[in-house]
């Protein structure tokens, strides 16, 4: 049987602050009430909410403004998490909400594990979009670049996806070939410059010889 509660903040897919909604008893008992996100919708609590409405709304506005300031720092942020994995990209462990919170915090914006919206742990290499809820009304998306090394993370960032071992090897070979081609081109240019310089020197010598003969 559902119970009625008064929401003290916006709850996604449920309602806004001040709404009276029906929820499952377990959800109210285990989450909304102990986390002080709602009050039981009885006569006394309705009167209490109305008496404190202005203060609650003011506090909520302040927290939202602070969250919006932080959101500007981390919206679209990409952070790297290094993990061991097989050639197929499967992680030997996983990346959890706590790992993501720690990585974002290291990047300069402190967030808590509970603010990371992650349905299940990340278990594959690659780029993973993850939502971070800074406030009930403010959420941003960050990108988690899970790789075996910083070099691999850089490749994935450029490709925008998981890069397999075969692709990495091909990329390395292509880079080496490009370097060799650049070196050969530079050597050819230097050789041409030397020949040109030698030709000019020979022309000058001929001119000097002609002047002496005259």
Backbone bond lengths (Angstrom), bond angles and torsions (degrees), N, CA, C in turn:
res aa  C-N    CA-C-N  psi(-1)  N-CA   C-N-CA  omega(-1)  CA-C   N-CA-C  phi
1 X - - - 1.468 - - 1.521 110.32 -
2 X 1.329 117.26 131.17 1.461 121.19 -177.56 1.526 111.20 -72.40
3 X 1.332 115.09 153.89 1.463 120.99 175.23 1.522 108.50 -119.40
4 X 1.313 117.28 154.01 1.462 121.62 178.53 1.522 110.54 -97.59
5 X 1.336 114.78 136.73 1.465 120.19 177.87 1.526 108.97 -134.72
6 X 1.338 115.13 157.53 1.466 121.98 174.68 1.526 107.02 -102.10
7 X 1.305 117.82 119.52 1.456 120.80 -178.57 1.532 110.94 -73.87
8 X 1.321 115.58 133.26 1.464 121.14 178.29 1.527 111.63 -97.87
9 X 1.322 116.45 -2.56 1.464 122.21 174.96 1.521 107.37 -160.00
10 X 1.324 115.24 167.71 1.457 118.66 178.31 1.522 109.86 -68.10
11 X 1.315 116.68 132.11 1.461 122.47 174.97 1.522 107.23 -118.92
12 X 1.317 115.97 120.30 1.461 120.85 -176.13 1.527 111.08 -55.86
13 X 1.321 115.18 134.99 1.464 123.58 179.43 1.527 113.10 65.37
14 X 1.330 116.41 15.12 1.460 118.79 -179.70 1.528 111.93 -128.87
15 X 1.337 117.80 -51.71 1.455 119.60 -179.87 1.512 113.23 168.04
16 X 1.342 115.43 178.75 1.454 122.93 -179.44 1.526 110.41 -99.34
17 X 1.325 115.36 169.00 1.456 120.47 176.02 1.527 110.13 -55.15
18 X 1.319 116.51 132.41 1.456 121.49 178.70 1.513 114.32 92.80
19 X 1.333 117.00 -14.77 1.465 119.71 179.36 1.533 110.17 -69.46
20 X 1.304 116.30 142.84 1.462 121.78 171.95 1.526 106.87 -101.28
21 X 1.328 115.91 117.41 1.464 120.25 -174.05 1.533 110.24 -129.62
22 X 1.320 114.41 159.33 1.455 120.34 176.27 1.524 109.61 -99.62
23 X 1.329 115.85 132.02 1.464 121.01 -179.54 1.526 109.82 -136.64
24 X 1.314 115.10 167.49 1.460 119.39 176.79 1.528 109.56 -68.29
25 X 1.322 118.02 142.98 1.473 121.05 -179.05 1.529 112.55 -54.79
26 X 1.355 116.30 -41.81 1.465 119.54 -179.24 1.513 112.25 -63.91
27 X 1.337 117.74 -39.03 1.467 122.45 179.73 1.529 109.75 -64.67
28 X 1.332 115.68 -41.13 1.470 119.58 178.23 1.524 110.68 -67.84
29 X 1.309 115.71 -46.66 1.472 120.92 -174.02 1.532 112.29 -70.19
30 X 1.327 116.83 -38.25 1.466 120.09 -173.55 1.526 114.63 -94.65
31 X 1.342 116.79 -18.02 1.467 117.84 -175.57 1.524 113.02 -129.44
32 X 1.335 117.27 -63.06 1.464 119.94 -172.15 1.522 113.39 -61.48
33 X 1.323 117.12 -48.55 1.462 119.92 -176.01 1.532 112.99 -72.36
34 X 1.345 120.33 -49.79 1.463 118.95 -179.43 1.534 113.23 -66.49
35 X 1.348 116.90 -27.28 1.463 120.28 178.88 1.537 111.38 -85.86
36 X 1.334 116.38 3.43 1.473 122.83 179.52 1.530 111.60 56.40
37 X 1.312 114.84 38.49 1.465 120.83 176.21 1.523 111.26 -97.67
38 X 1.335 116.52 -6.13 1.467 120.31 -179.29 1.525 110.16 -161.37
39 X 1.325 114.07 163.69 1.459 122.19 173.62 1.524 108.19 -123.87
40 X 1.320 115.84 150.54 1.461 118.30 174.14 1.529 108.35 -62.92
41 X 1.303 116.07 137.37 1.462 120.23 -174.56 1.525 111.54 -84.28
42 X 1.340 116.10 65.59 1.472 119.60 173.70 1.536 108.52 -103.53
43 X 1.303 116.44 175.66 1.471 121.00 -174.58 1.522 111.84 -60.21
44 X 1.336 116.38 -43.31 1.467 120.28 -177.53 1.528 111.12 -64.89
45 X 1.339 116.15 -43.56 1.470 119.33 -178.48 1.525 112.21 -71.48
46 X 1.326 117.35 -31.09 1.466 119.49 175.46 1.530 109.74 -62.68
47 X 1.344 115.62 -43.55 1.467 120.22 179.20 1.532 110.22 -66.31
48 X 1.337 116.20 -40.11 1.463 120.63 179.14 1.523 110.89 -62.67
49 X 1.337 116.70 -43.18 1.466 119.86 -179.90 1.527 111.22 -63.49
50 X 1.335 116.33 -44.59 1.463 119.86 -179.62 1.520 110.98 -61.67
51 X 1.342 116.67 -36.83 1.464 120.69 -179.85 1.530 111.32 -68.79
52 X 1.331 116.74 -31.11 1.463 121.12 -176.20 1.534 113.13 -104.21
53 X 1.339 116.56 4.31 1.461 120.57 -174.26 1.538 112.69 -53.64
54 X 1.335 116.82 -50.11 1.463 120.45 -176.30 1.526 111.14 -60.45
55 X 1.331 116.46 -43.39 1.466 120.46 -179.54 1.532 110.80 -66.37
56 X 1.323 116.33 -43.23 1.465 120.46 -179.94 1.530 110.91 -63.26
57 X 1.317 117.23 -41.46 1.455 120.46 179.96 1.529 111.37 -67.09
58 X 1.335 116.25 -37.71 1.467 120.42 178.89 1.531 110.63 -66.26
59 X 1.328 116.02 -43.22 1.466 120.06 178.95 1.526 110.74 -64.99
60 X 1.319 115.86 -39.86 1.463 120.43 179.31 1.531 110.76 -64.16
61 X 1.333 116.42 -41.29 1.466 120.88 179.05 1.523 110.86 -62.25
62 X 1.325 116.64 -42.39 1.466 120.81 179.63 1.525 110.71 -62.93
63 X 1.341 116.79 -45.91 1.462 120.51 -179.82 1.528 110.54 -64.65
64 X 1.339 116.59 -37.01 1.459 119.49 179.53 1.523 110.96 -66.29
65 X 1.310 117.55 -41.56 1.467 121.37 178.84 1.529 110.93 -62.76
66 X 1.332 116.01 -40.66 1.468 120.00 177.61 1.527 110.11 -64.12
67 X 1.344 115.97 -41.28 1.463 120.40 179.50 1.526 110.93 -65.00
68 X 1.323 117.40 -37.77 1.459 120.73 179.48 1.525 111.55 -65.33
69 X 1.324 116.53 -34.07 1.463 120.39 176.50 1.527 110.50 -65.70
70 X 1.333 115.77 -43.04 1.468 120.07 178.97 1.526 110.05 -67.20
71 X 1.326 116.69 -36.28 1.467 120.12 -177.57 1.519 111.41 -60.08
72 X 1.329 116.78 -32.61 1.457 120.26 178.84 1.521 112.65 -64.94
73 X 1.335 116.18 -24.79 1.467 120.33 -179.38 1.521 112.64 -82.50
74 X 1.337 116.80 -30.19 1.469 117.73 -171.75 1.526 114.66 -117.72
75 X 1.326 118.22 -3.50 1.467 119.96 177.42 1.529 109.07 -59.87
76 X 1.327 117.05 121.87 1.461 121.24 179.67 1.527 114.24 78.71
77 X 1.328 117.53 4.95 1.466 121.21 179.45 1.522 110.75 -61.84
78 X 1.340 116.64 141.12 1.465 120.93 173.95 1.524 108.75 -116.66
79 X 1.311 116.21 123.86 1.467 120.85 179.43 1.522 109.18 -119.19
80 X 1.310 115.69 148.45 1.467 121.63 -177.90 1.522 110.87 -102.28
81 X 1.316 116.06 133.76 1.467 122.27 174.67 1.532 106.77 -123.01
82 X 1.320 116.63 119.85 1.466 121.78 -177.79 1.533 109.73 -91.08
83 X 1.348 115.18 127.24 1.458 121.38 179.28 1.528 109.81 -142.82
84 X 1.317 116.36 155.63 1.459 121.19 174.10 1.524 108.88 -81.20
85 X 1.337 115.37 144.92 1.467 119.31 -178.32 1.519 109.77 -157.39
86 X 1.328 116.02 162.69 1.452 121.91 176.39 1.521 110.84 -81.07
87 X 1.337 115.77 175.14 1.461 120.79 -178.45 1.528 112.50 -63.20
88 X 1.333 115.97 -25.36 1.471 119.76 -179.72 1.527 112.60 -83.04
89 X 1.340 116.12 0.84 1.458 120.14 177.78 1.511 115.00 92.11
90 X 1.330 117.94 -3.78 1.463 121.66 -179.72 1.528 109.68 -74.45
91 X 1.332 116.69 126.27 1.457 120.39 -179.91 1.530 110.53 -72.69
92 X 1.319 116.38 146.93 1.457 120.42 174.25 1.529 110.49 -75.31
93 X 1.314 116.19 -22.75 1.471 121.42 174.64 1.512 108.40 -124.40
94 X 1.318 116.87 -133.04 1.462 120.48 178.08 1.520 108.89 -157.89
95 X 1.323 115.65 167.49 1.460 122.41 175.49 1.518 106.88 -111.59
96 X 1.325 116.94 120.71 1.462 122.25 -175.08 1.530 111.41 -103.03
97 X 1.315 114.59 175.52 1.456 119.78 177.11 1.519 111.80 -59.97
98 X 1.314 117.07 -36.64 1.472 120.65 178.59 1.532 110.38 -64.92
99 X 1.341 116.62 -41.98 1.468 120.15 178.39 1.534 110.92 -60.02
100 X 1.332 115.64 -42.01 1.463 120.65 -179.03 1.527 110.20 -67.25
101 X 1.324 116.58 -43.56 1.469 120.21 178.49 1.522 110.53 -59.81
102 X 1.326 116.62 -42.30 1.474 120.93 179.50 1.530 110.81 -64.07
103 X 1.349 116.70 -42.25 1.458 120.78 -178.69 1.523 111.62 -65.64
104 X 1.324 116.88 -41.66 1.468 120.73 178.55 1.524 110.06 -66.95
105 X 1.329 117.00 -39.68 1.460 121.32 179.29 1.526 111.08 -62.49
106 X 1.326 116.91 -41.59 1.466 121.15 177.74 1.529 110.36 -60.89
107 X 1.333 116.35 -30.80 1.467 121.15 -179.15 1.528 112.45 -76.73
108 X 1.334 116.75 -6.88 1.456 118.16 172.99 1.510 117.64 120.75
109 X 1.330 119.01 -3.52 1.468 121.61 179.13 1.529 108.64 -126.44
110 X 1.306 116.90 112.62 1.463 120.87 -175.70 1.528 111.22 -74.46
111 X 1.323 115.67 122.23 1.461 121.10 174.46 1.526 108.18 -133.62
112 X 1.331 115.44 161.10 1.456 120.70 179.43 1.515 111.78 -102.87
113 X 1.312 116.05 161.40 1.468 121.69 179.86 1.525 111.35 -56.75
114 X 1.332 116.83 -38.08 1.466 120.27 -176.82 1.525 112.50 -67.85
115 X 1.323 117.20 -15.84 1.465 120.50 -179.22 1.531 112.05 -85.88
116 X 1.321 116.64 -12.45 1.465 121.41 179.75 1.527 108.94 -85.34
117 X 1.323 116.45 121.01 1.465 120.99 -178.93 1.524 108.15 -94.61
118 X 1.321 115.64 99.28 1.459 121.47 -175.39 1.524 108.18 -132.40
119 X 1.322 116.18 111.82 1.466 120.13 -177.78 1.521 112.12 -64.64
120 X 1.340 115.33 -37.17 1.469 120.69 179.87 1.528 108.49 -152.02
121 X 1.336 117.48 154.79 1.464 119.81 179.33 1.529 111.52 -59.01
122 X 1.326 115.53 150.26 1.468 121.80 177.24 1.526 108.50 -81.68
123 X 1.325 117.36 128.56 1.467 120.99 -175.94 1.528 113.04 -126.42
124 X 1.347 116.75 13.70 1.464 120.69 179.17 1.525 110.24 -132.23
125 X 1.337 115.57 149.52 1.453 120.22 171.60 1.526 108.90 -65.95
126 X 1.317 116.17 162.87 1.459 120.01 176.87 1.516 112.35 121.88
127 X 1.335 115.61 -169.94 1.455 122.75 -179.81 1.528 109.41 -100.58
128 X 1.316 115.82 128.10 1.465 120.50 -175.92 1.531 109.59 -127.31
129 X 1.352 118.00 118.15 1.463 120.08 175.30 1.523 110.14 -73.70
130 X 1.308 116.53 133.79 1.470 121.35 -178.53 1.523 108.77 -135.61
131 X 1.330 116.27 134.83 1.459 120.42 177.50 1.523 110.52 -85.60
132 X 1.323 114.50 142.00 1.469 121.76 175.51 1.520 107.22 -123.15
133 X 1.330 116.47 120.70 1.460 120.90 -179.40 1.528 108.58 -95.22
134 X 1.327 115.29 107.10 1.462 120.96 -178.61 1.523 112.14 -84.04
135 X 1.337 114.70 -21.12 1.460 122.17 -177.70 1.528 104.96 -162.19
136 X 1.320 118.11 155.32 1.469 118.72 179.11 1.529 113.80 -52.63
137 X 1.342 117.38 -24.21 1.468 120.52 -178.58 1.525 112.71 -112.44
138 X 1.330 117.41 5.78 1.472 120.83 -177.93 1.528 109.88 -134.35
139 X 1.327 116.28 115.99 1.471 121.16 177.19 1.529 108.53 -133.37
140 X 1.319 116.23 146.49 1.464 121.80 178.43 1.523 108.40 -130.34
141 X 1.318 115.52 167.71 1.456 120.41 177.62 1.525 109.74 -116.67
142 X 1.326 115.90 133.16 1.459 121.31 174.83 1.528 108.09 -120.30
143 X 1.309 115.86 161.30 1.463 121.00 -179.36 1.526 108.89 -111.38
144 X 1.316 115.97 127.21 1.463 121.57 179.83 1.527 108.14 -102.65
145 X 1.317 116.02 113.77 1.460 122.66 -178.65 1.529 107.78 -96.02
146 X 1.327 115.94 98.96 1.470 121.06 -177.76 1.530 108.23 -93.94
147 X 1.333 116.16 119.46 1.463 120.59 -175.37 1.519 109.96 -145.59
148 X 1.356 114.59 167.99 1.466 119.59 179.35 1.521 112.36 -87.77
149 X 1.330 116.88 -14.83 1.461 121.27 179.96 1.520 108.68 -158.40
150 X 1.327 115.59 166.12 1.464 119.69 178.08 1.527 110.55 -64.62
151 X 1.342 116.34 -35.79 1.466 120.09 179.35 1.530 110.45 -64.43
152 X 1.320 115.98 -41.95 1.456 120.34 178.82 1.534 110.42 -66.64
153 X 1.318 116.25 -38.46 1.462 120.55 178.00 1.524 110.40 -61.42
154 X 1.333 116.52 -38.92 1.464 120.40 179.34 1.527 110.91 -65.14
155 X 1.337 116.36 -41.29 1.470 120.36 177.34 1.527 110.92 -61.98
156 X 1.328 115.83 -44.08 1.468 120.39 -179.04 1.525 110.86 -65.52
157 X 1.343 115.81 -37.68 1.467 119.41 179.32 1.527 110.50 -63.03
158 X 1.333 116.21 -39.80 1.463 120.34 179.53 1.529 110.99 -69.88
159 X 1.345 116.03 -40.75 1.466 120.17 -177.93 1.529 111.96 -79.51
160 X 1.332 116.25 -24.09 1.460 119.93 -177.93 1.513 113.36 77.70
161 X 1.337 116.89 19.36 1.470 120.14 -177.40 1.526 109.24 -166.72
162 X 1.344 115.09 177.25 1.466 121.33 174.60 1.525 109.80 -64.28
163 X 1.327 116.58 134.26 1.463 121.96 178.74 1.530 107.81 -113.43
164 X 1.333 116.90 117.29 1.457 121.17 -176.59 1.522 111.47 -69.21
165 X 1.334 116.53 166.35 1.462 121.59 179.26 1.526 111.07 -60.53
166 X 1.342 116.51 -40.20 1.470 119.83 178.66 1.522 110.86 -63.18
167 X 1.324 116.34 -41.52 1.470 120.04 178.88 1.522 110.47 -66.40
168 X 1.324 116.95 -37.92 1.463 119.93 178.74 1.521 110.45 -64.13
169 X 1.353 115.95 -42.95 1.461 119.78 178.89 1.525 110.52 -63.01
170 X 1.321 116.06 -42.83 1.464 120.14 178.55 1.525 110.77 -62.36
171 X 1.324 116.01 -39.62 1.463 120.28 179.13 1.522 111.17 -65.70
172 X 1.344 116.36 -40.18 1.467 120.49 178.16 1.523 110.76 -64.42
173 X 1.356 116.09 -43.26 1.466 119.99 179.27 1.526 111.20 -64.24
174 X 1.341 115.82 -38.98 1.464 120.08 178.68 1.524 110.50 -65.64
175 X 1.340 115.89 -39.49 1.461 119.70 179.23 1.525 110.89 -65.88
176 X 1.347 116.68 -40.31 1.466 120.74 178.36 1.526 110.51 -64.83
177 X 1.339 116.13 -42.14 1.459 120.12 179.13 1.526 110.57 -63.47
178 X 1.331 116.05 -38.33 1.463 120.47 179.09 1.523 110.69 -65.54
179 X 1.333 116.61 -39.83 1.458 120.75 178.29 1.532 111.06 -65.78
180 X 1.334 115.19 -41.81 1.466 119.37 179.10 1.527 110.46 -63.99
181 X 1.332 115.81 -41.77 1.464 119.54 179.32 1.520 110.72 -63.85
182 X 1.336 116.05 -40.35 1.468 120.17 179.24 1.517 110.53 -65.62
183 X 1.346 116.25 -39.31 1.467 120.37 179.53 1.528 110.56 -66.11
184 X 1.338 116.62 -42.41 1.460 120.44 178.44 1.525 110.88 -63.72
185 X 1.320 116.51 -40.46 1.460 120.46 179.20 1.525 110.67 -64.62
186 X 1.328 116.04 -41.28 1.466 120.16 178.67 1.521 110.97 -65.18
187 X 1.354 116.21 -40.86 1.466 120.23 179.08 1.523 110.87 -64.30
188 X 1.345 115.88 -41.50 1.466 119.98 179.13 1.518 110.67 -64.27
189 X 1.327 116.54 -40.61 1.461 120.12 178.91 1.518 110.93 -64.91
190 X 1.328 116.36 -39.99 1.464 120.31 179.23 1.532 110.52 -65.73
191 X 1.338 115.83 -41.11 1.469 120.23 179.55 1.530 110.51 -64.47
192 X 1.329 116.87 -40.71 1.460 120.74 178.72 1.520 110.68 -64.28
193 X 1.343 115.48 -39.71 1.464 119.83 178.89 1.516 110.79 -64.60
194 X 1.338 116.57 -38.32 1.467 120.57 178.57 1.522 111.08 -65.51
195 X 1.356 115.68 -42.72 1.465 119.37 179.14 1.524 110.80 -63.53
196 X 1.335 115.43 -41.20 1.456 119.82 179.51 1.520 110.63 -63.88
197 X 1.337 115.43 -42.57 1.461 119.81 179.12 1.525 110.26 -64.23
198 X 1.350 116.06 -41.34 1.465 120.21 179.74 1.523 110.43 -64.18
199 X 1.343 117.27 -38.26 1.468 121.63 178.67 1.506 111.53 -64.52
200 X 1.361 116.44 -41.87 1.454 119.90 179.17 1.522 110.47 -65.31
201 X 1.332 117.42 -37.85 1.459 121.23 179.00 1.524 110.56 -64.40
202 X 1.347 115.63 -40.85 1.477 119.79 179.39 1.524 110.28 -65.33
203 X 1.332 117.02 -40.59 1.471 120.52 178.51 1.519 111.00 -62.59
204 X 1.347 116.14 -41.75 1.461 120.18 179.06 1.524 110.83 -64.24
205 X 1.335 116.43 -38.09 1.474 120.34 179.48 1.520 109.95 -64.92
206 X 1.334 117.60 -41.27 1.455 121.07 178.85 1.512 111.21 -63.28
207 X 1.358 115.85 -41.00 1.455 119.52 178.97 1.524 111.50 -63.50
208 X 1.323 116.70 -41.09 1.459 121.49 178.86 1.520 110.39 -62.92
209 X 1.343 115.12 -41.03 1.462 119.60 -178.47 1.527 110.21 -65.93
210 X 1.347 116.97 -39.57 1.451 120.74 179.41 1.526 111.08 -65.78
211 X 1.317 116.74 -39.16 1.467 120.50 -179.56 1.518 110.20 -65.65
212 X 1.354 117.43 -39.96 1.463 120.23 179.13 1.525 110.76 -66.56
213 X 1.309 117.03 -37.50 1.465 121.64 -179.18 1.533 109.19 -66.88
214 X 1.314 116.92 -37.15 1.465 120.96 -179.76 1.521 109.24 -68.81
